[in-house]
Amino acid sequence: MNPHAYTDAEISGVYRAIRERRDVRHFKPGPLEPGQLERFLGAAHHGPSVGYMQPWRFVRITDPALRASIHQHVNEERIKTAEALGKRADDFMKLKVEGILECAEVLVVGLIDKRDQYIFGRRTMPEMDLASAACALQNFWLAARAEGIGAGWVSMFDPQQLRDIVGMPEGSQPIAVLCVGQVHEFYTAPMLELEKWDQRRPLTEILFENRWDNTAA
C-alpha cells in the first residue's frame, strides 16, 4: 500500500469533485456562509505556478453599480460573439452565459502587470502565467463544488475595457469574471453538453502514443 495515498473515502471525494464540477450559470439568492469565500480563495492561492510567480490577483466586486457595469459590458460582448458565430448565432443567444446579477459574489481575476520579469519557465512559453492562473481557478472551482457552491467562469469581455472598469494597472490582464453562489441544483452534465452545443470527446481521441495522432493502445 502506498503510504502517501489518502484514505479510500478521501480519494473518492477528490475524484467526485473533479467529475461533478460544473461551470454554473444559474444561481439562487442568498449569500455564502461566513468563511467560504476565504477558503475558496485560499485553495486558489495554493495552486501551482510556473517559477512560483503566483501571477493571479482577485478583485472582489462589492459595489452594485460596478457589478452592473460589468454585466452590461459582458452582455455587449455576448451580442458581438453571437454576430461572430454566424449560423449558430440563434442557438448561442438561447444559452445563459453568465449569472453576474444573480450570484452571491463576483470576482474579477487577472494576471499581474510586469510579468516579463518572470523568466523561470516562461522564456519560450510566456503564456505559462495564464496556465498557472487557470490552475488556481480550478482549485477554486473544486473547493466550491466540494462545499456545494457553484462557480462560473465568464470570459466574454474585452480585456482592456474590463481592466479600465475595475482600475487594473497597465500591463495587467483580466482573464475571468468569476460568479460564485448558491445553486438550486448542479447540472447533471456540463451545461453546453445538455444544450447539445458540443459533447465530451472519448479518451481514445485525446490520448496518443509517441507521436501526435498515433492512437495509444
N, C-alpha and C positions, 0 to 999 in steps of 0.2 A: 504494500500500500504506500502511495506517495505521501510522505509526511508533510508536504507543503500544500496538499489539497484541502479544500474546505469540506465540511460535512456534506452528505448527500442532499440534505434539505437546503443548505446554503447554495450549493451548486445549482440545484433545481430553481431556486429563486432568481439567480443571476440569469440563467437561460430563459426563464419565463419573462423577466423584464425585457430582455432583448427581443423575444418573439412577439410580445404584446405591446411594445412601444408603438405609439401612433402619432402622426403629425395631425394634431387636433385643430379643428376649425369651429367646432360647436361647443359653447360653454354655457353653464348655468350660473345665475347670480350667486354672489357670496364671496367673501374674502378667503384667503388662505389661512390656515391655522398659524398661530404665533410660532416663529422659528422655522417654518417650512421653507420660505424663500431663501433664508440664510443657509439652510442645509443644502439646497439645490445649487446655490452659488458656490458653496464650499466644495461640492462634488465636482463642479465645473473647474474650479481652480486647482483641483488635484489632477487635472488632465495632463497627458504627456505633451511636451512641446520641444520642437527641434532646437538644439543648443540651449535648452532651458530658458528660452526667451520670454515665455509667458505673454504672448502678444495680445491676449484678449482683454477687453475692457467692457464693462456693463454699465449702461445708463438707465437707471430706474425712472420711469415716467410716472410722476405723481400729479402733475398739473393737468386737469381735464382739458383745458384749451390746447395744450401741447399734444395730448393724445388725439384730440380731434384733428389737429393739423396733420399728424402722421397718417391718420386714417384717410383723410382727404387726398393726400399725396399718393398713398398706396392705391386708392380707387382710381386715380387718374392713370397710374401706370397699368392697372388692370385693364382699362379700356384700350390703352396702346398695345398691350400684349395681345388682346383679342384681335385687334386690327392686323397684327403681325402674323397671326395664326392662319389667316385666310379661311379655308374651307371649314376649319374646326372652331371658328370664332363663336358660333352659336352654342356649340357644346360647351366651350370654355366658359361662356358667360353664365351658364346654368350652374356652374360649380361655385361653392362657397370657398373662397381662397384665404380668408382671414377672419379673426374674431376680435379685432382690436378694441371695439367699443363694448364688447360683452364680457371679456375676460377680467379676472381679478387683478392681474399685473401685466404691464407691458414693459419690456426691456429692449433697448437698442444695444446691440452687440457690435463692437467694432474692433479693428486692428489698430494698434498704436501707431503714432507717427514716428519718424526717424528710424524706420525698420532697417534701412540699409546698413546701419552699424552692426547688425547681427549677421555674421558671416558663417558661423558654425552650422553646417548642414544646409546652408542656403546659397552657397557660392554659385552653384549651377542650377539650383531649383529654388528661386526666391519665393515661389508660391507655397513653400512649406510653412510659412506663417499662417496662411489660410487653413492648411491641413491641420495644423496644431489647434487652431481655434475651433475647427469642426469637431475635433476630438473632445474639447471642453464642452461644446454644446451637446454632444452625445451623452456625456456624463450627466449633464443637467437633465436631459430628457429621461434617461434611465432612472435617476434618482426620483424624479417627479412621478414616473409611472409606478415605481415601487410603492409610493405613498398614495397612489390613487388620484394623482393630479395630472391634468392634461397640459400639454405644451405644443405650440405650433410655431414652426419656423417660417416666417414670411420674408420672401426675397424680392417681392415686386416693388422696387423703388429705384430712383435714380440716386446713386451714392453721393454725388455732390449736393443734391438738394436735401437729402436726409441729413448729411453732415452739417449743412447750414441750419437746418431746423433745430437740431439738438446741440449746436455750438461745439462741434468737434474740431480739433485743430487741423490745419492744413497738413496733408500728408497722411492723416489717419484714413481709415476706410471702413465704413459701416458694412456689415455683412448679413445682419439679420434684425428683423423686428420680431421679438420673441413674445408670444402671447401665452399666458400661464393662468390656469384657473380650474375650478371645479367643473366636472362634466356629469351629464345625466348618465352616460354610459360610454365605454370605449368602443370604437368601431371594431367589428369582428375581423376585419382585414383593412389594409390601407385604403383610405377613402377613394383614391383615384382608381384603385382596383375594383372597389364596389361600384364606382360610377362607370366602369368599363372604359376608362381613359387609356389604361395600359395594364399589363399584368407582370408578375414577378417571373423572371427567367429561371429555368431549371439550372441546377448546378452544372449539368453537363454542358451548358452553353457558356459558362464563365470560367471553367477550370481547364487549363491546358497543361501539357507536359513538355518540358524542354524548349519548345518553340511555340510562338504565337499561332493559334489555330490548329495546333496538333492536339486533338482531344485526348484528355487524360483517360487512363484505363478506369 
